Amino acid sequence: MEPRSARLQRLVREMVKFGAVGGAGVLVNLGVFNLVRNTSDLPVVRASVIATVVAIVFNYVGFRYWTYRDRDKGGRTRELVLFLLFSAAGLVIENGVLYLATYGFGWDTPLQSNVFKFVGIGVATLFRFWSYRTWVFRALPAGEAVAGAESILKQEPRRPAPRQRVP
């Protein structure tokens, strides 16, 4: 069994990588949101949904190829379907906060929209972190994870471990 400090260090590294990709995704999300909002006549929540979809695509690439590159790569179709499912739930959470602020309370100035867009992103991020690490980018079994980490460090292609025959 892995010592508690090693598990904690691994979790902290994962959170930092998730935060880096997510932080860049937030910039993409807010940038696209403000671009669409200021250059079109789309309602605020529709502009936000477009921005969220663009950020979801950006984040998938970052998570799959950097944050969770050492995780199980089998079943990419399953992974992508789950990612899109949980991302859609995050999209509803994120834009639900903006919808409530805009249409429930009438807070629709550009500053208010950006504040509530950001708050929605924050709430949805908590859900996404949990769901992505639990269901989408699953951890490899311990032996495969060590072999995968060693092959990444050596820059060699990963080979499956030889099977042992049981007499």
Secondary structure as GFF3:
##gff-version 3
##sequence-region A 1 167
A	DSSP	alpha_helix	4	39	.	.	.	ID=ss1
A	DSSP	alpha_helix	44	62	.	.	.	ID=ss2
A	DSSP	pi_helix	63	67	.	.	.	ID=ss3
A	DSSP	alpha_helix	76	99	.	.	.	ID=ss4
A	DSSP	pi_helix	100	104	.	.	.	ID=ss5
A	DSSP	alpha_helix	110	131	.	.	.	ID=ss6
A	DSSP	pi_helix	132	136	.	.	.	ID=ss7
A	DSSP	alpha_helix	142	154	.	.	.	ID=ss8
###
